[in-house]
Amino acid sequence: MYLDIPRIAIAGIKSKVGKTMVSIGIMRALRNRGYSVQPFKVGPDFIDPGFHYFATGRKSRNIDSFMMDSYSILETFQRNSKDADIAVIEGKTGLFDSHDAVEEEGSTAHVCKILKAPVMLVADVERMSRTAAAMIYGYKVFDRDVDIKGVILNKIGNPRHAERVKMAVEKLTGVKVFGTIPRENIDMPYRHLGLVPAHEKEYEILFDKLARVVEKYIDVDSLIEIAYKAERMEMVEPNPIFNQRESMVRMGVLMDKPFSFYYQDNLDAFSCGGFEIVYVDSLKDRKIPEVDFLYIGGGFPEVFAEELEKNSAIREQIYEFCDSGKPVYAECGGLMYLGESIITENGEYEMVGFLPFKTEMNRRFHALGYTVYESLRDTIISRRGDVLKGHEFHYSRLIPLGDIEFAFRVLRGRGINGYDGIVKNSTLACYQHLNVLSYPDFVKNIFENVNID
């Protein structure tokens, strides 16, 4: 059986060419026109999907061909697009940038080939004209299996510049130009890990401004036509990890300003896999509700370190929960929170103190990229010998304060001096971010480690 799912991918020639700005603007413009828009993000990024949600009103999903196989990419795309009018896929970095210098896995191009998605390039053409044609032509011929339908030219200087670059690209490459966007005074707020997460500010005004820019300078009608003419895709079987079962486990998830980095498919898999999710705010709540398992994702605990320190009540509650032997899983920012303290340029701030280390923030990133781990022992999420693919991106450095027991050997990535996964009681804290679609036993293993009274 085949499916008709209108879809289009927005890909950049490289990072910071305005790809996210254009993607969000297109998503909001389509929503403003009355379309139900399902967003996706290629790669392991957590921040852009937050923007997608506020732009469309629908949860964005990550799709990544290094961490996931083709089936998982197709399944999550089909499952989440089935009741939408159109899907918009935001790419990562440059169109062909992948997990290494040669292979295509992990690239936007590879994902678009799997999804048979038509591609719209976004190119920064500031201070160039005919040279832009040479650049676009290279993208056109590098991999002819990638269905590049056209290009949007960003950072145009003036109308004359727009006409010259458009003429050069269309006449010399045969690639159609679907928009020329002038340099706009639009600030997309950045911090060290990328854009500031959408939930921290009210972005409705910004998103509508981006939609107006898109409607003014991009041929949105033609983008819709391209999306609706996308090749039919073969339907895949549903992923059994999303089969609904009765909720038997109450699961606490820290979801707030410091901790918001969660793959939506992870939360969906928990919700379907017998877990009732109860959200906890580490800044406002004074106690943990009655739960059987605690999940602390990544985020920006260093930015909110002073506020986290002030809420000593919740920190003491989390310490007692960890100390009770109930399972706790923490990733990156969650790992930092469970340590003794976080050291920033503004001072040192007390954290939960359950794990024997401090973390110190650096000005440059300490680790960035895909990870491959081997499980050295059974843990609450894995079995000995299992291989887990994930991602790490952090500016912090861990300072041990005592003996540390590790669960994973790093086969690719940095981790903590070649290891990762700090274990104490039934608490497991990692720098690695893990996606359930890269390791389907993730939820099942946790469920089996929860003692339900």
GUPA-625494 format. One record per residue (C-alpha): chain; residue in three letters; x, y, z. Coordinates in steps of 0.05 Angstrom, whole numbers, m for minus. Layout:
BEGIN
A_ALA_X_Y_Z;
...
END
This chain:
BEGIN
A_MET_0_0_0;
A_TYR_24_70_m16;
A_LEU_12_136_18;
A_ASP_4_207_m9;
A_ILE_35_252_44;
A_PRO_48_323_19;
A_ARG_117_342_43;
A_ILE_176_388_30;
A_ALA_245_393_61;
A_ILE_280_459_74;
A_ALA_355_448_71;
A_GLY_414_496_78;
A_ILE_477_499_38;
A_LYS_511_503_106;
A_SER_495_524_177;
A_LYS_471_594_194;
A_VAL_444_612_125;
A_GLY_374_627_152;
A_LYS_348_555_145;
A_THR_312_556_212;
A_MET_283_625_200;
A_VAL_256_605_132;
A_SER_230_538_158;
A_ILE_193_570_216;
A_GLY_166_625_171;
A_ILE_140_573_121;
A_MET_109_531_177;
A_ARG_74_592_207;
A_ALA_52_618_139;
A_LEU_20_551_122;
A_ARG_m14_549_190;
A_ASN_m40_620_180;
A_ARG_m69_596_114;
A_GLY_m108_542_151;
A_TYR_m63_482_139;
A_SER_m49_430_192;
A_VAL_27_428_189;
A_GLN_68_370_216;
A_PRO_140_392_229;
A_PHE_202_348_230;
A_LYS_275_362_245;
A_VAL_333_324_213;
A_GLY_386_309_265;
A_PRO_390_305_340;
A_ASP_375_378_355;
A_PHE_325_393_411;
A_ILE_317_468_405;
A_ASP_289_475_334;
A_PRO_233_425_347;
A_GLY_210_471_404;
A_PHE_204_528_355;
A_HIS_167_482_307;
A_TYR_115_467_360;
A_PHE_101_540_375;
A_ALA_99_556_300;
A_THR_51_500_281;
A_GLY_16_476_345;
A_ARG_40_405_331;
A_LYS_97_368_364;
A_SER_159_362_320;
A_ARG_196_297_312;
A_ASN_270_284_302;
A_ILE_292_241_243;
A_ASP_364_220_236;
A_SER_394_167_191;
A_PHE_456_155_235;
A_MET_416_141_298;
A_MET_356_109_263;
A_ASP_346_58_208;
A_SER_303_72_146;
A_TYR_243_36_175;
A_SER_243_79_238;
A_ILE_248_143_197;
A_LEU_191_122_152;
A_GLU_148_98_209;
A_THR_154_160_253;
A_PHE_143_204_192;
A_GLN_80_166_170;
A_ARG_52_158_241;
A_ASN_58_232_256;
A_SER_37_259_188;
A_LYS_m25_217_176;
A_ASP_m74_269_202;
A_ALA_m37_331_177;
A_ASP_m47_369_112;
A_ILE_27_378_98;
A_ALA_94_361_128;
A_VAL_153_409_131;
A_ILE_221_380_145;
A_GLU_277_425_170;
A_GLY_346_400_152;
A_LYS_410_402_193;
A_THR_476_438_178;
A_GLY_491_433_103;
A_LEU_449_388_57;
A_PHE_503_335_49;
A_ASP_538_341_117;
A_SER_536_273_151;
A_HIS_567_233_208;
A_ASP_635_232_174;
A_ALA_672_260_114;
A_VAL_650_208_63;
A_GLU_587_168_80;
A_GLU_517_198_73;
A_GLU_486_170_138;
A_GLY_465_227_183;
A_SER_456_277_128;
A_THR_394_315_108;
A_ALA_403_289_37;
A_HIS_401_217_61;
A_VAL_337_228_101;
A_CYS_305_262_41;
A_LYS_322_203_m3;
A_ILE_291_155_47;
A_LEU_228_198_51;
A_LYS_227_215_m23;
A_ALA_220_287_m1;
A_PRO_228_345_m51;
A_VAL_282_393_m27;
A_MET_283_468_m26;
A_LEU_353_496_m14;
A_VAL_366_559_26;
A_ALA_429_595_4;
A_ASP_464_655_35;
A_VAL_484_697_m26;
A_GLU_509_759_10;
A_ARG_562_794_m32;
A_MET_559_746_m90;
A_SER_523_741_m156;
A_ARG_548_694_m212;
A_THR_588_655_m161;
A_ALA_522_634_m130;
A_ALA_507_595_m194;
A_ALA_571_554_m188;
A_MET_554_539_m116;
A_ILE_482_518_m130;
A_TYR_503_477_m190;
A_GLY_550_437_m146;
A_TYR_491_419_m100;
A_LYS_450_400_m161;
A_VAL_500_349_m189;
A_PHE_533_323_m126;
A_ASP_479_270_m115;
A_ARG_426_268_m169;
A_ASP_383_222_m127;
A_VAL_367_281_m82;
A_ASP_306_315_m110;
A_ILE_326_388_m108;
A_LYS_267_427_m134;
A_GLY_294_497_m126;
A_VAL_329_548_m82;
A_ILE_311_607_m37;
A_LEU_364_661_m39;
A_ASN_375_695_28;
A_LYS_410_759_50;
A_ILE_397_796_m14;
A_GLY_426_867_m15;
A_ASN_376_904_m59;
A_PRO_328_891_m117;
A_ARG_383_896_m169;
A_HIS_424_844_m131;
A_ALA_363_799_m127;
A_GLU_353_802_m202;
A_ARG_426_789_m218;
A_VAL_433_729_m173;
A_LYS_366_699_m194;
A_MET_385_706_m267;
A_ALA_453_674_m256;
A_VAL_425_615_m218;
A_GLU_366_600_m264;
A_LYS_403_610_m331;
A_LEU_468_577_m312;
A_THR_443_519_m270;
A_GLY_371_506_m290;
A_VAL_351_509_m216;
A_LYS_289_551_m205;
A_VAL_291_607_m154;
A_PHE_229_608_m110;
A_GLY_246_668_m67;
A_THR_295_724_m55;
A_ILE_296_748_17;
A_PRO_331_814_33;
A_ARG_373_824_95;
A_GLU_319_833_148;
A_ASN_326_861_218;
A_ILE_302_797_250;
A_ASP_338_773_312;
A_MET_337_698_326;
A_PRO_366_694_397;
A_TYR_426_649_405;
A_ARG_465_621_464;
A_HIS_521_570_467;
A_LEU_481_509_445;
A_GLY_443_546_391;
A_LEU_378_583_391;
A_VAL_346_601_458;
A_PRO_291_550_470;
A_ALA_223_574_447;
A_HIS_187_562_513;
A_GLU_231_614_548;
A_LYS_201_673_511;
A_GLU_138_693_476;
A_TYR_154_684_403;
A_GLU_85_693_371;
A_ILE_102_763_346;
A_LEU_168_738_317;
A_PHE_136_677_283;
A_ASP_82_720_251;
A_LYS_135_768_227;
A_LEU_173_710_196;
A_ALA_109_687_163;
A_ARG_99_757_133;
A_VAL_170_756_106;
A_VAL_158_688_74;
A_GLU_92_709_43;
A_LYS_124_772_15;
A_TYR_188_744_m14;
A_ILE_175_669_m26;
A_ASP_128_636_m75;
A_VAL_89_597_m22;
A_ASP_36_573_m72;
A_SER_90_538_m112;
A_LEU_120_507_m50;
A_ILE_52_478_m33;
A_GLU_45_452_m104;
A_ILE_113_418_m99;
A_ALA_95_387_m32;
A_TYR_29_359_m59;
A_LYS_63_329_m120;
A_ALA_114_292_m77;
A_GLU_123_219_m97;
A_ARG_79_168_m62;
A_MET_114_128_m8;
A_GLU_105_56_10;
A_MET_69_47_76;
A_VAL_108_11_131;
A_GLU_81_m29_189;
A_PRO_68_8_255;
A_ASN_125_6_306;
A_PRO_103_m40_363;
A_ILE_135_5_415;
A_PHE_78_53_402;
A_ASN_24_1_414;
A_GLN_m18_28_472;
A_ARG_m17_m12_536;
A_GLU_m49_1_603;
A_SER_m12_52_646;
A_MET_18_16_706;
A_VAL_78_61_724;
A_ARG_76_134_745;
A_MET_135_169_715;
A_GLY_161_238_735;
A_VAL_191_281_680;
A_LEU_226_346_695;
A_MET_198_392_642;
A_ASP_213_466_653;
A_LYS_262_521_634;
A_PRO_326_485_657;
A_PHE_305_416_630;
A_SER_268_413_564;
A_PHE_311_369_518;
A_TYR_268_307_506;
A_TYR_256_271_441;
A_GLN_181_271_430;
A_ASP_183_199_406;
A_ASN_214_180_474;
A_LEU_156_212_511;
A_ASP_106_180_464;
A_ALA_138_112_473;
A_PHE_135_119_549;
A_SER_62_141_545;
A_CYS_45_81_502;
A_GLY_89_32_540;
A_GLY_54_30_607;
A_PHE_77_96_637;
A_GLU_34_153_662;
A_ILE_75_217_654;
A_VAL_72_268_710;
A_TYR_110_332_696;
A_VAL_153_366_749;
A_ASP_180_437_750;
A_SER_248_441_783;
A_LEU_242_516_795;
A_LYS_171_521_821;
A_ASP_152_454_852;
A_ARG_171_440_924;
A_LYS_161_365_923;
A_ILE_160_306_875;
A_PRO_92_274_865;
A_GLU_83_200_879;
A_VAL_121_168_821;
A_ASP_158_103_808;
A_PHE_210_128_760;
A_LEU_244_196_747;
A_TYR_269_221_680;
A_ILE_312_284_678;
A_GLY_329_307_608;
A_GLY_380_356_582;
A_GLY_375_431_577;
A_PHE_408_492_608;
A_PRO_417_480_683;
A_GLU_478_525_681;
A_VAL_435_584_658;
A_PHE_386_573_715;
A_ALA_437_548_766;
A_GLU_422_602_818;
A_GLU_347_589_814;
A_LEU_359_513_818;
A_GLU_402_524_880;
A_LYS_348_566_913;
A_ASN_296_510_908;
A_SER_330_466_960;
A_ALA_264_431_975;
A_ILE_258_397_907;
A_ARG_333_381_907;
A_GLU_326_345_973;
A_GLN_266_308_948;
A_ILE_304_285_886;
A_TYR_364_264_929;
A_GLU_318_222_972;
A_PHE_285_191_911;
A_CYS_353_171_882;
A_ASP_375_145_950;
A_SER_312_103_957;
A_GLY_335_58_901;
A_LYS_279_76_853;
A_PRO_303_82_781;
A_VAL_326_150_756;
A_TYR_352_165_686;
A_ALA_386_231_672;
A_GLU_417_259_608;
A_CYS_469_314_601;
A_GLY_437_372_638;
A_GLY_403_321_683;
A_LEU_471_291_698;
A_MET_498_359_717;
A_TYR_438_371_763;
A_LEU_449_306_801;
A_GLY_522_324_817;
A_GLU_547_365_876;
A_SER_549_432_841;
A_ILE_554_471_776;
A_ILE_611_521_767;
A_THR_597_579_720;
A_GLU_632_645_708;
A_ASN_584_675_759;
A_GLY_601_627_815;
A_GLU_589_557_842;
A_TYR_518_533_855;
A_GLU_495_473_895;
A_MET_456_419_859;
A_VAL_424_354_882;
A_GLY_490_325_907;
A_PHE_473_251_897;
A_LEU_530_236_849;
A_PRO_603_250_869;
A_PHE_625_303_819;
A_LYS_621_376_801;
A_THR_612_403_731;
A_GLU_648_465_706;
A_MET_625_505_646;
A_ASN_675_521_592;
A_ARG_673_576_540;
A_ARG_683_525_483;
A_PHE_644_461_474;
A_HIS_674_401_508;
A_ALA_640_349_465;
A_LEU_598_351_401;
A_GLY_574_296_355;
A_TYR_545_227_348;
A_THR_561_174_400;
A_VAL_565_99_401;
A_TYR_567_64_468;
A_GLU_577_m8_490;
A_SER_540_m27_553;
A_LEU_590_m59_602;
A_ARG_536_m84_648;
A_ASP_461_m89_656;
A_THR_431_m21_671;
A_ILE_361_7_679;
A_ILE_360_23_604;
A_SER_405_m30_572;
A_ARG_434_m100_576;
A_ARG_507_m119_578;
A_GLY_537_m120_508;
A_ASP_483_m76_477;
A_VAL_506_m20_431;
A_LEU_472_47_438;
A_LYS_475_103_386;
A_GLY_462_174_409;
A_HIS_489_244_410;
A_GLU_527_290_457;
A_PHE_535_366_458;
A_HIS_558_402_520;
A_TYR_604_456_546;
A_SER_613_426_614;
A_ARG_672_387_643;
A_LEU_662_336_697;
A_ILE_706_340_760;
A_PRO_704_275_800;
A_LEU_700_280_876;
A_GLY_705_206_891;
A_ASP_701_137_860;
A_ILE_655_134_799;
A_GLU_626_71_769;
A_PHE_612_74_694;
A_ALA_562_33_655;
A_PHE_585_47_583;
A_ARG_649_44_543;
A_VAL_652_99_490;
A_LEU_664_69_421;
A_ARG_652_136_387;
A_GLY_648_204_420;
A_ARG_679_233_482;
A_GLY_636_218_542;
A_ILE_677_222_606;
A_ASN_748_202_590;
A_GLY_726_145_546;
A_TYR_668_122_589;
A_ASP_599_147_606;
A_GLY_538_127_646;
A_ILE_550_141_720;
A_VAL_516_89_762;
A_LYS_495_93_835;
A_ASN_439_51_864;
A_SER_387_51_808;
A_THR_407_119_783;
A_LEU_440_124_714;
A_ALA_466_192_689;
A_CYS_498_201_620;
A_TYR_523_256_575;
A_GLN_494_218_517;
A_HIS_424_234_492;
A_LEU_388_170_471;
A_ASN_330_165_423;
A_VAL_282_106_431;
A_LEU_282_97_355;
A_SER_356_83_357;
A_TYR_349_34_415;
A_PRO_277_6_418;
A_ASP_289_m33_483;
A_PHE_300_32_521;
A_VAL_229_38_548;
A_LYS_218_m37_558;
A_ASN_281_m43_599;
A_ILE_262_14_645;
A_PHE_192_m15_654;
A_GLU_223_m82_676;
A_ASN_267_m46_727;
A_VAL_210_m11_762;
A_ASN_183_m44_824;
A_ILE_108_m31_826;
A_ASP_77_m39_895;
END
